[in-house]
Amino acid sequence: MERAVTTLRPIPPYDFDLTAAYATYFRGHYGAESFRDNVFRRLLDFGDRLCLVSVRSTGTIDSPLLELEVQGAALDETVVSEARRLVARILGADQDMAPFYGMAFEDPMLARLARGLRGLHVPNTVSVYEALVLAILGQQISSHVARMLRTLLIQTYGPSLEVSAVTYHAFPRPQALMAAGAEGLRSIKLSSRKARYIAEIAAGVASGELDLESLRRKPDEDVIRTLTGLRGVGPWTAQWLLIRALGRTDGFPHGDLALLRTMGSLLNAGSPLDADAALAYSRRWSPFRSYVTTYLFAAVRSGRFTDLSQTGDGGP
């Protein structure tokens, strides 16, 4: 087992603890990622080798610096550089939040929220394929059940590496889910429909017939059109992929029930907004709706929504 250390300088302001906590849903673990004792970890799969990346903050919000420790077999400069690039994507290190703050600090609804969560960047998945599988897993079920299914999928089908007597799992390769097929996925408690959708997507990616990474080069409208042409993918999933997989600034999953409840608490005396009303209201935030969505969910998931949802110029 070899070890290499490198650094990464995110664009400030950058709150590592807040961003890493959001990446793991403020639960210490999400999918193939963990954040415990101020260390973010992810097992990266480079096909011919697995590498564990451990990330720590050695800087401040306004002068951020991250230390990356890479552990694996036969490390070379190419692998370490790719690990650094992927960590920057996963933890949103290259996002310039200044234009969003310029808008949010002047918005009566967002000002306190944006100040209270200043430095939060939007985490992204390693690949579009990973984000798509996770989104389908989470469709129309409780967060508890979705978490159970994610864990089962990754621990059953994901490649693993033991480091310091701890076993880490990477996200399952498409070839593994294709080989499992719908029947295998049903064995880990997926519904028949979700198992079929995920098996079909994995088979398409594994065969090369479905090039999800090419979506990075397409405009939002083409991305949504392509994704919603896949079985099991509707507008809600496509909008979340704009945010969590592609790093677009203006995704807005206006059909998300939790988002509608949250906006209703702020704008509608506690009654959820309907999807059309939420979409219409959100246009004042364009082209930064991905950030607004992230900040709203961060406030709720961190338990700070009541404190941060008061209008006005207050806040840290």
N, C-alpha and C positions, 0 to 999 in steps of 0.2 A: 504494500500500500504506500503510494507516494503522496506527498503533500506540497502544495504551492500556495502562496499568499499574494494577493494583488489588491488593488484599491479601486474604488469607484466614487466619483464626485457627482452626486445628483444636482440638478438645477434647483437652487434655493427659491423660496423657503421649502424645506423638506423635513418632515417629521417621520423619521424611520419607525419609531415605535408605533405610531398611529397607522402608518401605511401597512406595516407588517401585520398588525392586529386586524386591520380590515381585510387583508388578503386571506386570513384564516378565520374570518367571520367572528372575531373577538372570542373564539373558543379554544385557541391554542393549536388547532389542527383543522385543516380543510383540504380534502383531496390528498395530494401527494406532498403537501407543504405543512410545516409546523413552525410555531413561534413560541418558544418557551425560554424563560430566563434571559430575555433580551437578545436571543439568538434566533434568526430565521434560517430554516434549513429546507433544502429541496434536493432530492436525488434526481440528477439529470441523466437522460438516456441519450447517448451519442451513437447508438446502434452497435458499435464494436466494443463499447466500454460504458460503464456506469461511473458517475462521479458525484460525490456528495459535496454540495456547496453549503457552507455555514457563513452567515452574514451578520456582522456586528456594526453598530454605529460607533465611530470614534470622533465624530464631529458634533455640530449643533444644528438647530433648525435653520439658522441663517448662514451657517458655514458648514454644510453637511459633508461628511466623508464616511464611506463605508469600507470596512475591511472584509475581504472575501477569502475564505480558506477553502481550497479545492482539494479533495482527497479521492484517490482512485489509482488504478493501475496504469502504468506507462503514460504518465502525464507529459504533455509537451506544450510548447507555446501556443499551438493552434487550439488545443482543447481548452487551455486556461483562458484564452481570448474569447472563445465561443461561450464558455461558462459566464464570463463577465458580461458579454452581450445579452445573454438570456436573463441574467439577474437584473440587468437594467430594464429589460422589458417587464419581467415579473413584478418588479417593485416600482415601476413607473418613474425611474430615475431621470429620464430625459424629457419629461413633460414640463413645459413652461406654464406655470399656473397664473402668472401675472395678469394676462388679459382677462381670465375668469374673475380674479379678485377685483379688477377694475370695475367689472359689471356688478359682481355680487355685493361689494361693500356699499353700493349705492341703491341696492334693492331692499325695501323695508322688510320683506320676508326672509331674505337670505343673509343680511348683514351680520347678525349675531352668530348665525350658523357658520358662516365662512370664517369669521374671526376666531370662533371657538375651536374650529377644526383646522386652523391655518397650518399648512405644511402637509396635509393629507394629499397624496398623489393617488392616481387610480391604478390599482394592480391589474396586470394582464396575465393571461394564461400563456404557457410556452407555445402552444399551437392552436390553430383554429379547430382542428379535430378534437383536441382535449376539451375546449370550451363547449363545442357542440354536444359531445357525449354527456358532459356534466349538466348542460342545460336540459337535455332530454330527460335525464335522470330526475331532475327537480321539478318537472312539469306536474302541476295539479296534485301535489302531495305535501304533507307537512314537512317543515325543515328537519324535524327529528328523523322521519323516515328517509328523507333524501340523504341525510348524513350517514345513516346505516347502509344505504345502498352504495354510496360512494366508497365507503370503507371496504365493503365486501368486494366490490368490483376491483379495486386497486390491490387489495391483499390477495385476491384469488388469481388475478390475471396479470398483475404488474410485475416486472422484473425486480429483483431485490438485491441489496448489498448490505453486508454486515460491517459496521464500523464501530470499534470500541465496544463490542458485545451488544450493540443495538442494531436491529434490522430495519432498514429503510426500504420503502417501495417507490418505484417510479410509476408514472401513469402507464396503463397497459398499451402496448403497441397495437396498431390496427390489425396486424396479422394474428395476434393472440385472440382478439375479440371475433375476428372472422372465423378462426378455427373453432372457437367455442360455439358459434352460431346461436340462433335464437334459443335452442333447447338448453345449451349450456348456461346462457344468461338467465333463463327462467329458473335454473337451479339455485341461483343466488337471490331469488325473491323478486326479480323484475317482472312486471306484468308482461303478458304475451305481446302486447302492442309495442311497449318500449323495447323489449328484447329484440323484436323484429326490426324496428327502426335502427337501433344501434348496430345490430349485426349487418344490416344493409349498408350503413354508412362506413363501417369498418372495412367491409369488403370492397367498397368503391375506392377508399383511400389506399388500401393495401395493393389493389390492382393497378392503381394509377389512373383509373377512369374518373375519379373525383379528386380534383386538385383544389383543396380548400385553401391552401396557402396562396394561391393566385388571387384570392379575394383581397389581399392586402393592396393590390395594384388597381382595384376597381373603385369607382365612386359609390357612395352609400346606397343610392337607388339600385344600382346593379347588384350590389351585395345582397340586399333584401330580396330582390327578384330571384337571384340564384338560390339563396337559402330556402325561401318559401316554396321553391319548386321541388325540394326534397321531401320525401314522406316523413311525417312526424315533426316538421318544422313550420311554425306559424310566425306571424309578425312579432309576438312577444319574444320568442327565442331569437329571431333575427336581430331585434333591437338590442337584446342583451349581448349578443356577439359583437355588435358594433362597439359596445363599451368594453367588454371584458376580454375579447380576443383580438380586436383590430385596433384598439386605442383611438377610436374616432371620438371627436369632442362633442358630437351632437346627437348621440343615441338617446332615445327616450321610450322606454317600454310602457306606453300609456295604458296598456291593458293589465298591468301588474296590480293585483288586488292590494298588496301591501303598500305600494306606492300611492294608490288612490286613497287608501285610509290615511296615510301620512299627510298627503296634501289636503285632505278633508279636515284634518285636525288643525291645519294652519289657515285654511281659507273658507271653510264651510261649517263652522261651529261644531266640528267633530263628526259630521256626517261625511262618509266617503264621497268623493267626486265621482261622476261617471267618466268613462274613458274619453269621450268627446270633449267634455268640459276641461279635463286635465290637459289634453293635447292642445286645446285652444289657448289655455292660460300659459302653457309652457313656451309658447312661441316668443314671448318676451325675453326668454333666457337664451334663445338660439344665438350663436352656435356653440353654447357651452352646456347643453342639457345633460351630457354624460357626467359632467362634474357636479351639477346640481343633484342629479339622481344619486350619485355616489355619496355626496355629503348628507343627503336626507337619510339614506340607509345607514350610514356610519353613525349618525346621531341616534337612530333607533337601536341599532345593534349594540352600541356601546353603553346604552342606558342613560344617555345624556340628552335625549330629545326634549324633555320638558324644560330643562335649563337652557338649551340652545335655541328653542323655537320662539322665544319671546321677540317681538319686533323691536326695532329701535337700534340705537348705535352702541348698545352695551356689549359686553363680552370681553374676553381676554385680549 
